[in-house]
Amino acid sequence: MKLRIGLVAAAVALTSYRVAYADDSDKFVVRGDATKVLMEQNQINVATAEAISKACVDEANKQGVKVSIVIYDQFGEPVYMYRMDGQARIAIETAMMKAHTVINTRQPSKAVMNQVLTGRSSELRQYSFGNFANSGGLPIVVNGNQMIGAIGVGGSAPNLPAWSDEICAWRALTKVVGPQPALLPDVQPNASGDRAAGR
């Protein structure tokens, strides 16, 4: 009898957790009549994209740096872009390329960078796939495994382990959306010169 009560209590707790988790993610995606037009239930909404961008700007201001931020939906369509004053055109372009790499690969843009650094791929090969081998692009994840968009941040010089474009994006996502996948490790270039050969 005690086992049955325990199992029922566990099932109720799990159901409550799932409902709370699902309800929580609803505030990050397009809902209501707009979904009927889109025929899509998992598209990041503009309010969330703007909040993520503002959180990233706040992080950059704390570091005394400038960044450019691009947020795409899960299909690679632009939802939001923000350029801090003083950012060159290349910063915006790299932010877009990083976010686009996430859309292509469904993983952080650093995964592509790490493949190049360790000699498992070349920059030229990745570029031919439309990928940018640089960190700063992250999937925007809700419910632990549902990608609702991608963020790309460009324009600031890294100061690892304390700061990078990727860290800015990750902190902003964590603040606005909640827990995100852990950042990939930083790897050292392969001494064989494969990266240079791939250019």
C-alpha positions as CSV (number, residue, x, y, z in Angstrom):
1,M,0.0,0.0,0.0
2,K,2.8,2.4,0.9
3,L,4.6,1.6,-2.4
4,R,1.4,2.3,-4.3
5,I,0.9,5.7,-2.5
6,G,4.6,6.5,-3.1
7,L,4.3,5.7,-6.8
8,V,1.1,7.8,-7.1
9,A,2.8,10.7,-5.4
10,A,5.8,10.5,-7.6
11,A,3.6,10.4,-10.7
12,V,1.6,13.4,-9.5
13,A,4.9,15.3,-8.8
14,L,6.3,14.4,-12.2
15,T,3.1,15.5,-14.0
16,S,3.0,18.8,-12.1
17,Y,6.7,19.4,-13.0
18,R,6.0,18.7,-16.7
19,V,3.0,21.0,-16.7
20,A,4.9,23.8,-14.9
21,Y,7.8,23.3,-17.3
22,A,5.5,23.4,-20.4
23,D,3.6,26.4,-19.1
24,D,6.9,28.2,-18.4
25,S,8.1,27.7,-21.9
26,D,4.9,29.1,-23.4
27,K,6.0,32.6,-22.5
28,F,9.0,32.3,-24.8
29,V,7.2,31.2,-28.0
30,V,4.5,32.6,-30.3
31,R,1.0,31.6,-29.0
32,G,-2.6,32.3,-29.8
33,D,-4.0,33.2,-33.2
34,A,-0.5,33.9,-34.6
35,T,0.2,30.2,-34.4
36,K,-2.7,29.5,-36.7
37,V,-1.2,31.7,-39.4
38,L,2.3,30.3,-38.8
39,M,1.2,26.7,-38.4
40,E,4.1,26.5,-36.0
41,Q,4.1,26.0,-32.2
42,N,7.8,26.6,-31.3
43,Q,8.8,29.9,-32.8
44,I,10.6,32.3,-30.5
45,N,8.5,35.4,-29.9
46,V,9.8,38.9,-30.3
47,A,9.5,39.8,-26.6
48,T,11.8,37.0,-25.6
49,A,14.3,37.8,-28.4
50,E,14.4,41.5,-27.2
51,A,14.8,40.5,-23.6
52,I,17.7,38.2,-24.5
53,S,19.3,41.0,-26.5
54,K,18.9,43.5,-23.7
55,A,20.4,41.0,-21.2
56,C,23.4,40.5,-23.4
57,V,23.9,44.2,-23.8
58,D,23.8,44.5,-20.0
59,E,26.5,41.8,-19.7
60,A,28.6,43.7,-22.3
61,N,28.2,47.0,-20.5
62,K,29.5,45.3,-17.3
63,Q,32.6,44.3,-19.2
64,G,33.0,47.7,-20.8
65,V,32.7,46.2,-24.3
66,K,30.4,46.6,-27.3
67,V,28.6,43.7,-29.1
68,S,26.2,43.0,-31.9
69,I,23.4,40.5,-31.4
70,V,21.3,38.6,-33.9
71,I,18.5,36.2,-33.0
72,Y,16.9,33.9,-35.6
73,D,13.9,31.6,-35.2
74,Q,14.4,27.8,-35.5
75,F,14.2,28.0,-39.3
76,G,16.9,30.7,-39.6
77,E,14.5,33.7,-40.2
78,P,15.5,36.9,-38.4
79,V,13.5,37.8,-35.3
80,Y,15.7,40.5,-33.7
81,M,18.9,42.4,-34.2
82,Y,20.7,44.9,-32.0
83,R,24.0,46.7,-32.7
84,M,25.6,48.7,-29.9
85,D,26.9,52.1,-30.9
86,G,30.4,51.9,-32.3
87,Q,30.1,48.4,-33.7
88,A,31.7,47.9,-37.2
89,R,29.8,46.2,-40.0
90,I,32.0,43.1,-39.6
91,A,30.7,42.6,-36.0
92,I,27.1,42.4,-37.3
93,E,28.2,40.1,-40.1
94,T,30.0,37.7,-37.7
95,A,27.0,37.7,-35.4
96,M,24.8,36.7,-38.3
97,M,27.2,34.0,-39.4
98,K,27.4,32.5,-35.9
99,A,23.7,32.3,-35.6
100,H,23.4,30.8,-39.0
101,T,25.9,28.1,-38.1
102,V,23.8,27.2,-35.2
103,I,20.8,26.8,-37.5
104,N,22.8,24.6,-39.8
105,T,24.3,22.3,-37.2
106,R,21.8,22.5,-34.3
107,Q,24.8,23.0,-31.9
108,P,26.9,25.9,-30.7
109,S,29.1,27.5,-33.4
110,K,32.1,26.6,-31.1
111,A,31.5,23.0,-32.1
112,V,32.5,23.8,-35.6
113,M,35.4,25.9,-34.4
114,N,36.6,23.0,-32.2
115,Q,36.4,20.6,-35.2
116,V,38.7,23.0,-37.1
117,L,41.1,23.5,-34.3
118,T,41.5,19.8,-33.7
119,G,42.0,19.0,-37.4
120,R,38.7,17.1,-37.8
121,S,37.6,19.6,-40.4
122,S,38.9,22.7,-42.2
123,E,37.6,26.2,-42.3
124,L,37.2,26.0,-46.0
125,R,35.1,22.8,-45.7
126,Q,32.9,24.4,-43.0
127,Y,32.6,27.6,-45.0
128,S,31.4,25.6,-48.0
129,F,28.6,24.3,-45.8
130,G,27.7,27.9,-44.8
131,N,29.3,27.5,-41.3
132,F,31.5,30.0,-39.5
133,A,34.2,28.4,-37.4
134,N,34.1,30.8,-34.4
135,S,32.4,30.8,-31.0
136,G,29.6,33.1,-30.2
137,G,26.6,31.3,-31.6
138,L,24.3,29.2,-29.4
139,P,21.0,27.4,-29.8
140,I,18.1,28.9,-27.7
141,V,16.7,25.9,-25.8
142,V,13.6,25.4,-23.8
143,N,12.3,22.2,-22.0
144,G,15.8,20.8,-22.0
145,N,15.9,19.9,-25.7
146,Q,13.6,22.1,-27.8
147,M,15.5,24.6,-29.9
148,I,13.3,27.6,-30.6
149,G,15.9,29.8,-32.2
150,A,19.6,30.8,-32.3
151,I,21.6,33.7,-31.1
152,G,24.8,35.0,-32.6
153,V,27.0,37.6,-30.7
154,G,29.9,39.3,-32.4
155,G,32.2,42.3,-31.9
156,S,34.0,41.8,-28.6
157,A,37.5,40.5,-28.0
158,P,37.6,37.3,-25.8
159,N,39.1,37.4,-22.3
160,L,38.8,33.7,-21.4
161,P,37.7,32.3,-19.1
162,A,35.9,35.4,-17.9
163,W,34.5,36.8,-21.1
164,S,33.7,36.1,-24.7
165,D,30.8,36.7,-27.2
166,E,29.7,33.1,-26.3
167,I,29.7,33.8,-22.6
168,C,27.6,37.0,-23.2
169,A,25.1,34.9,-25.2
170,W,25.0,32.1,-22.6
171,R,24.5,34.4,-19.6
172,A,21.7,36.3,-21.4
173,L,19.9,33.1,-22.4
174,T,20.2,31.7,-18.8
175,K,18.9,34.9,-17.4
176,V,15.9,35.1,-19.7
177,V,15.0,31.6,-20.7
178,G,16.5,29.5,-17.9
179,P,19.1,26.8,-17.7
180,Q,20.9,26.2,-21.0
181,P,23.3,23.4,-22.1
182,A,26.8,23.8,-20.7
183,L,29.3,25.6,-22.9
184,L,31.7,23.5,-24.8
185,P,35.3,23.4,-23.7
186,D,38.0,25.6,-25.2
187,V,40.4,23.5,-27.2
188,Q,43.9,24.1,-28.4
189,P,44.8,24.1,-32.1
190,N,46.1,20.9,-33.5
191,A,49.9,21.2,-33.9
192,S,49.9,19.4,-37.2
193,G,48.8,22.5,-39.0
194,D,45.6,21.1,-40.4
195,R,43.7,24.3,-39.7
196,A,46.0,26.4,-41.8
197,A,45.9,23.8,-44.6
198,G,42.1,24.0,-44.7
199,R,42.1,27.7,-45.5
